[in-house]
Amino acid sequence: MSRAQTLVLALLVLNILLGSVCIAVARGDRHSPALRYWGWGMLVYALGLAITQMGFLPRSFALAVGNSLIAWAPVLSIRAVVTHTPHVLPKRLVYAVLAVTIAVLVWNNFFAAPSLALVNLLAPSFIAIGLFVLGTVWLLRSPPAEAYAAARFLALVMAVTIVLWIARNAFVINAIGGTNDRDRVDFIISLFAIGQIVVAVACTMSLFWIEVRKMEAALRKVAFSDALTELPNRRAMMERFTEEAARATRHGSGFALLVLDIDHFKRVNDQHGHLAGDAVLRNVAQLLASNKRAEDGLARIGGEEFVLLLTDPSGDAAATADRLRDCIAQSELVAAGSRLRATVSGGIARYPEDGTDWDRLFGVADRRLYESKKAGRDRVTSSG
Ligand SMILES: Nc1nc2c(ncn2[C@@H]2O[C@H](COP(=O)(O)OP(=O)(O)OP(=O)(O)O)[C@@H](O)[C@H]2O)c(=O)[nH]1
């Protein structure tokens, strides 16, 4: 077995292994189209390589079919990359270029006399280079926000792949010219195979890296947000509280914690059903989210209880709380076909005057909230 054949065999086995792993992972719960397309791209590439090396097949057939598959592989690979961007592959154009490439390969191997090694080596690389340039540019221009670093790394590896192919083509044209010199072809194929092994591993790893980052972001969303209202949950609010407390201590400033609770919410559920109750919760969440300041924190921390972290140290937290309370009281809430009105009661605690840790501060705000409830509801208590 020649040096080139050994390295091509290694590349082939590696592509089968990595491709199979990608497809197996994509078939799991993750349902990743990127890994699926990438995996198939690697398998198609491996099959193409294998066919070009099969001595028992008629040479013209092996080279035409094998190289056509090699030309098709980057179409699948770039479909994989593009799923991580908002772009869509111009399929008609891509398949037209692929058809031209296949036609050139068929002509070269079946009808041109003699068939040229140069055409077999060069033809599939044009579509690969074009698509990889497109994929790299799109990935750099609109990387997925959750996997910015991984996407940039993938783009870098793809850029290296493009340089590798261009260098290979220049080398092929220079070294082989129009001849069929097997030794030179072997040497160039060996070098290219080593480069391909490196970039195949690096690209696959970066695609897995992107998947891991996206999965982390999805898990974080589940862990830190409330499924019903899509607001941050208690865990997210406590994290925000810790950050805000550190900032306030550093700057010698303060902030306020406002706890709001919907009044007689049990009645809404009892009289209109739990779906109506859920709709009221979503309505209240939406009203609070759209009427609070952008920099203030908001979370649903339990059943019908919301917490706002009011960050403006010079602002009047009681006035802000009253404005939010009034906004809810004045709004008609659409809930499961019924038009309802809801009121909220609230309690305010101030950092650092009422406490410097979550339990203490929340405890004070909660106590004041129950004072509001006792005093007749639809009000906010800020001291006492
Ligand atoms: N629909 C719906 N109801 C919920 C949800 N979480 C909690 N609840 C209900 O919220 C109600 C809270 O009732 P209570 O704690 O008695 O309070 P309330 O009726 O609002 O009375 P006050 O707080 O004293 O004004 C209960 O009936 C819970 O079942 C939810 O996610 N969806």
The ligand as a Gaussian input file, in Angstrom:
#p B3LYP/6-31G(d) Opt

LIG

0 1
 N      -54.078000      29.194000      37.774000
 C      -53.026000      29.131000      38.607000
 N      -53.219000      29.232000      39.908000
 C      -52.157000      29.174000      40.738000
 C      -50.854000      29.006000      40.242000
 N      -50.010000      28.984000      41.301000
 C      -50.758000      29.142000      42.410000
 N      -52.056000      29.262000      42.081000
 C      -53.219000      29.434000      42.946000
 O      -53.141000      30.683000      43.589000
 C      -54.036000      30.654000      44.695000
 C      -53.438000      31.413000      45.854000
 O      -54.411000      31.500000      46.847000
 P      -54.165000      32.129000      48.249000
 O      -52.731000      31.873000      48.679000
 O      -55.236000      31.633000      49.150000
 O      -54.261000      33.654000      48.042000
 P      -55.384000      34.582000      47.398000
 O      -56.605000      33.855000      47.030000
 O      -54.716000      35.348000      46.315000
 O      -55.719000      35.512000      48.600000
 P      -54.887000      36.734000      49.125000
 O      -53.454000      36.529000      48.754000
 O      -55.083000      36.681000      50.629000
 O      -55.470000      37.959000      48.535000
 C      -54.271000      29.170000      44.990000
 O      -55.594000      28.854000      44.680000
 C      -53.311000      28.449000      44.066000
 O      -53.856000      27.226000      43.590000
 C      -50.675000      28.882000      38.831000
 O      -49.562000      28.741000      38.305000
 N      -51.773000      28.961000      38.057000

